[in-house]
Amino acid sequence: MTTNQSFYPVLVWVHGGGLKSGCSSQSIPILYNGTNIISSLIEQNQTAAIVVTINYRLGVFGDMYLNELVEENRSEWPTAGNYFYLDMISALRWINKNIIDYGGDPKNVLLFGESSGGNAVIDIGALKGSSNLYQRAISQSGGAGNYIYYTNISNALRASKEVAQNVNCTTFTDKQTLLSCLRNASIQDLLTAYGYRQTQPIIDNYFFPYYPPLAIENDQYNKNLSLVIGNNDYEFAFCLDSPDMNSTDMITMLNGLLGEKWTSKIVDYFQINQCSSNRTAVNRCCDLLRIVIGYRNFDCNVQRIYNKLYSKYNQRTNLFWYHLDCNPGICPQLTEEEGAGICAHTTEIPYVFGTASSYNSDTALNCSWDDQSKRFSNQIILHWINTAKTGKPLDSWLSYDPSNLEYFYIRPYANFSNVNWNGNCQVFDQIEKEYVSLMFPEANHSSFHRNANIILYFFIIFLLLK
C-alpha cells in the first residue's frame, strides 16, 4: 500500500527519429534504459523516480490525412493524421490513470524527449485534450516553434493522396472502398509508397489547431508548465562533413534553405563573406554555418516560445535554457574522422540515461566509460531528476530572462555555468513570421479576428457608456 509521501515523480521518454523511425528498446545496449537513471540516483543517494518509455505510430502509419478519413468519423473526430501524437496522448492518459499502482505520482509527470521527441514534448502543450496530463517537459535538440517542422492541411492532403495513388487505391470513387484498399495494402507497399519524405505534424484546426507560438498567442497552450529546452553544441557537424567549405559554398547552402532574399540579410549580419576555408582559421566558414543554423533551428525557437510564455502567461521562474557539450567517442570508441569528441545530434542521450551506448549502436560494445564520463552523466541526471521533482533544475541553473539572455552551459571537464548569449534573432523572427503567415493563414486570421472582436466589444461598451 503506497502513501502520498511515497509517490515518486514520473519521467516519460518520447524517442526521436523524425517521426519515422526509432523505438523505446532501440540500440545495443538498449539506449533508453531507465534502470540506469535509477541506478545513478541510488549511487548518489537520491530519492528514486519512475521512468516510462513509450512507442507510437511512425511514418505512413502516423501521417495519413485524407478527406475520406476525416469524413469516416466526423461527428466524433473531425480530423485525420497526427496519429503519432494521438498515441502519445493515449499513453499519457494511461499513465495518468494507472501509474499510482506502480508508486508514481500522476500529478508530477515530466515529459522528456530528443529531436522529434523533443519537438513532441513541446507540441503536446498545444494538443486538444492534453491539459493536466503532465506538469513539466524537457526538450532535447528539438525545433518546436519553427515553421519548417510543421505542415498544413492542403499539403498533408496532397502528400497522402500521393501515397494512395502509389499503392493504386485512388481508382476507387467511394470512400469505404478507398480506405479498405489502403488498409489491405501490405506494410512494405505502404512504406515504399510513403518514401523518404519528412514526416510533419499537421496543423489541422482541431486536434492540433496551432503550432506552439501561435497556440500561446491564442491562449490555447497548457499553462504553468515547467520547461527546459536546449541543444548540443555541434548538432550539425559541418566541419566534419565539409571541412574546406568557403563563403561561396556557405551562401549556396543558405540560398537553398532560405532563399536569396533572406540569405543576403544573413550574409551581412554574420559577415559571411569574411569567413575562411582554412582548417586552422578562427573564423572557419563551416563553423560559422553551424552557428547560423543553430540560431535558426534552435536558439531563436527557444526565445520565440519563452518570450511568448513570459509575456502571455507571466511565466517568470519555470523556464530554463541550455547548451550542451559532451565527450562522445569513448564508448563506443570513435576515430576523429568518425566524430570523436564532437557533441553532435543524439550524442547527449547516453549521458542523460547513464547508458554506455549510442543511437546507432547495433552490436555489443566492448568498452566502458571513464570516471569523468560517469560523473558528467550523473550531474545531468541530477538536473533532469530535480526538474521532475520540483519543476526546476538544481539551483545553479538560472531561469530564463528575456532582458538578460543566458543559457546554462552543460559541459565535461568544467563546472556547469550560466553563459551570456550575444546573438540576434531579428532576421530569423522575420523569416518565421513571413512563412507562418503563408502556411497557416487561418490561424493568423483567427487571432486577428479575436483581437478585432475584442476591440469592437470595447468600442461598443464605450458607446453605451457615452
Backbone hydrogen bonds, N-H to C=O, Kabsch-Sander energy under -0.5 kcal/mol:
donor,donor_aa,acceptor,acceptor_aa,energy
6,S,3,T,-1.3
7,F,3,T,-0.5
7,F,4,N,-1.0
8,Y,103,G,-3.0
10,V,108,N,-2.5
11,L,50,I,-3.3
12,V,10,V,-0.5
12,V,110,L,-3.2
13,W,11,L,-0.6
13,W,52,V,-3.3
14,V,112,F,-2.3
15,H,13,W,-0.6
15,H,54,I,-0.5
20,K,17,G,-1.7
21,S,17,G,-1.3
26,Q,23,C,-1.4
28,I,361,S,-1.4
31,L,26,Q,-2.1
33,N,31,L,-1.7
34,G,32,Y,-1.0
36,N,33,N,-1.5
37,I,33,N,-0.7
38,I,34,G,-1.9
39,S,35,T,-2.5
40,S,36,N,-2.1
41,L,37,I,-2.0
42,I,38,I,-2.5
43,E,39,S,-2.5
44,Q,40,S,-1.5
45,N,42,I,-1.6
46,Q,41,L,-3.1
50,I,9,P,-2.5
52,V,11,L,-3.3
54,I,13,W,-1.7
59,G,19,L,-3.4
61,F,58,L,-1.7
62,G,59,G,-1.6
63,D,59,G,-0.8
64,M,60,V,-0.8
69,L,66,L,-0.6
70,V,66,L,-2.0
71,E,67,N,-2.8
72,E,68,E,-1.1
73,N,69,L,-0.7
73,N,70,V,-0.6
74,R,71,E,-0.9
76,E,73,N,-1.3
77,W,73,N,-3.1
79,T,77,W,-2.1
81,G,64,M,-1.0
83,Y,62,G,-1.6
84,F,62,G,-0.8
86,L,82,N,-1.9
87,D,83,Y,-2.2
88,M,84,F,-1.7
89,I,85,Y,-2.4
90,S,86,L,-2.4
91,A,87,D,-2.5
92,L,88,M,-2.3
93,R,89,I,-2.3
94,W,90,S,-2.2
95,I,91,A,-2.6
96,N,92,L,-2.9
97,K,93,R,-1.8
98,N,94,W,-2.7
99,I,95,I,-2.6
101,D,98,N,-1.9
102,Y,99,I,-1.6
103,G,100,I,-1.3
104,G,99,I,-2.5
105,D,8,Y,-2.8
108,N,105,D,-1.9
110,L,10,V,-3.2
111,L,136,R,-2.5
112,F,12,V,-2.7
113,G,138,I,-1.7
114,E,14,V,-1.0
115,S,140,Q,-2.4
117,G,114,E,-2.3
119,N,115,S,-2.3
120,A,116,S,-2.3
121,V,117,G,-1.8
122,I,118,G,-0.7
122,I,119,N,-0.9
123,D,119,N,-3.0
124,I,120,A,-2.9
125,G,122,I,-1.1
126,A,123,D,-2.8
127,L,124,I,-1.6
128,K,207,F,-2.7
130,S,127,L,-1.5
133,L,130,S,-1.6
135,Q,109,V,-2.6
136,R,109,V,-1.6
137,A,226,S,-2.4
138,I,111,L,-2.6
139,S,228,V,-3.3
140,Q,113,G,-2.8
140,Q,138,I,-0.6
141,S,139,S,-0.6
141,S,230,G,-2.5
146,N,143,G,-0.9
149,Y,146,N,-2.0
150,Y,147,Y,-1.9
151,T,201,P,-2.1
153,I,203,I,-0.5
156,A,152,N,-2.3
157,L,153,I,-2.9
158,R,154,S,-2.1
159,A,155,N,-2.4
160,S,156,A,-2.3
161,K,157,L,-2.4
162,E,158,R,-1.6
163,V,159,A,-1.5
164,A,160,S,-2.4
165,Q,161,K,-2.4
166,N,162,E,-2.4
167,V,163,V,-1.1
168,N,165,Q,-1.7
169,C,164,A,-2.9
170,T,164,A,-0.5
172,F,169,C,-0.9
178,L,174,D,-1.9
179,L,175,K,-2.9
180,S,176,Q,-2.3
181,C,177,T,-2.3
182,L,178,L,-2.1
183,R,179,L,-2.5
184,N,180,S,-1.5
185,A,181,C,-0.6
185,A,182,L,-0.9
190,L,186,S,-2.2
191,L,187,I,-2.6
192,T,188,Q,-2.5
193,A,189,D,-2.4
194,Y,190,L,-2.1
195,G,191,L,-2.0
197,R,194,Y,-0.8
199,T,18,G,-0.6
200,Q,198,Q,-0.5
203,I,151,T,-2.6
203,I,201,P,-0.5
204,D,202,I,-1.1
204,D,208,F,-1.0
205,N,208,F,-0.8
214,L,211,Y,-1.0
215,A,211,Y,-2.2
216,I,212,P,-2.4
217,E,213,P,-2.1
218,N,214,L,-2.4
219,D,216,I,-1.7
220,Q,215,A,-3.7
222,N,125,G,-1.8
226,S,135,Q,-1.9
227,L,225,L,-0.6
227,L,318,N,-2.5
228,V,137,A,-2.1
229,I,320,F,-2.4
230,G,139,S,-1.9
231,N,322,Y,-1.1
233,D,324,L,-2.5
234,Y,343,C,-2.0
235,E,232,N,-0.8
237,A,235,E,-0.6
238,F,236,F,-1.9
240,L,237,A,-1.0
241,D,237,A,-1.9
242,S,238,F,-3.7
245,M,242,S,-1.6
250,M,246,N,-2.2
251,I,247,S,-2.6
252,T,248,T,-2.2
253,M,249,D,-2.1
254,L,250,M,-2.3
255,N,251,I,-2.6
256,G,252,T,-1.8
257,L,253,M,-1.5
258,L,254,L,-3.4
259,G,254,L,-0.7
259,G,255,N,-1.6
263,T,259,G,-2.1
264,S,260,E,-2.3
265,K,261,K,-0.8
266,I,262,W,-2.0
267,V,263,T,-2.9
268,D,264,S,-1.6
269,Y,265,K,-2.4
270,F,266,I,-2.6
271,Q,267,V,-0.6
271,Q,268,D,-0.5
272,I,267,V,-1.8
274,Q,271,Q,-1.5
275,C,272,I,-2.0
276,S,283,N,-2.6
281,A,278,N,-1.5
284,R,281,A,-0.5
284,R,282,V,-0.6
285,C,245,M,-0.5
285,C,276,S,-2.8
288,L,284,R,-2.1
289,L,285,C,-2.5
290,R,286,C,-1.4
291,I,287,D,-1.7
292,V,288,L,-2.5
293,I,289,L,-2.8
294,G,290,R,-1.8
295,Y,291,I,-2.3
296,R,292,V,-2.3
297,N,293,I,-3.0
298,F,294,G,-1.8
299,D,294,G,-1.9
300,C,295,Y,-2.4
302,V,298,F,-2.3
303,Q,299,D,-1.9
304,R,300,C,-2.1
305,I,301,N,-2.3
306,Y,302,V,-3.0
307,N,303,Q,-2.8
308,K,304,R,-1.1
309,L,305,I,-2.3
310,Y,306,Y,-2.9
311,S,307,N,-2.0
312,K,308,K,-3.3
313,Y,309,L,-1.5
315,Q,309,L,-1.6
316,R,314,N,-0.7
320,F,227,L,-2.3
322,Y,229,I,-1.7
323,H,408,F,-2.1
324,L,231,N,-1.9
325,D,410,I,-3.2
330,I,327,N,-0.6
334,L,329,G,-1.6
339,G,335,T,-0.5
339,G,336,E,-1.1
340,A,335,T,-2.1
341,G,328,P,-2.3
342,I,339,G,-2.1
343,C,341,G,-0.6
344,A,342,I,-2.0
345,H,235,E,-1.1
347,T,344,A,-1.6
349,I,346,T,-1.3
351,Y,348,E,-0.7
352,V,348,E,-1.6
353,F,349,I,-2.1
354,G,350,P,-1.1
355,T,350,P,-2.3
356,A,354,G,-0.5
357,S,355,T,-2.0
361,S,358,S,-1.2
367,C,365,L,-0.9
374,K,370,D,-1.7
375,R,371,D,-2.4
376,F,372,Q,-2.6
377,S,373,S,-2.5
378,N,374,K,-2.6
379,Q,375,R,-2.2
380,I,376,F,-1.9
381,I,377,S,-2.6
382,L,378,N,-2.0
383,H,379,Q,-1.8
384,W,380,I,-2.5
385,I,381,I,-3.0
386,N,382,L,-2.5
387,T,383,H,-1.8
388,A,384,W,-1.8
389,K,385,I,-2.4
390,T,386,N,-3.0
391,G,386,N,-0.6
391,G,387,T,-1.7
392,K,386,N,-0.8
397,W,394,L,-2.1
398,L,396,S,-0.7
400,Y,319,L,-3.4
404,N,401,D,-1.8
407,Y,419,V,-2.4
408,F,321,W,-2.4
409,Y,407,Y,-0.6
409,Y,417,S,-3.9
410,I,323,H,-2.8
410,I,408,F,-0.8
411,R,409,Y,-0.7
414,A,411,R,-0.7
417,S,409,Y,-1.4
419,V,407,Y,-3.2
421,W,405,L,-2.5
422,N,420,N,-0.6
429,D,425,C,-2.8
430,Q,426,Q,-1.8
431,I,427,V,-2.3
432,E,428,F,-2.3
433,K,429,D,-2.4
434,E,430,Q,-2.2
435,Y,431,I,-2.4
436,V,432,E,-2.6
437,S,433,K,-1.8
438,L,434,E,-1.1
439,M,435,Y,-2.5
440,F,436,V,-3.0
444,N,440,F,-1.7
445,H,441,P,-2.7
446,S,442,E,-2.7
447,S,443,A,-1.8
448,F,444,N,-2.4
449,H,445,H,-3.5
450,R,446,S,-2.3
451,N,447,S,-2.2
452,A,448,F,-2.9
453,N,449,H,-2.8
454,I,450,R,-2.2
455,I,451,N,-2.3
456,L,452,A,-2.7
457,Y,453,N,-2.8
458,F,454,I,-2.3
459,F,455,I,-2.1
460,I,456,L,-2.5
461,I,457,Y,-2.3
462,F,458,F,-2.3
463,L,459,F,-2.2
464,L,460,I,-2.6
465,L,461,I,-2.5
466,K,462,F,-2.0
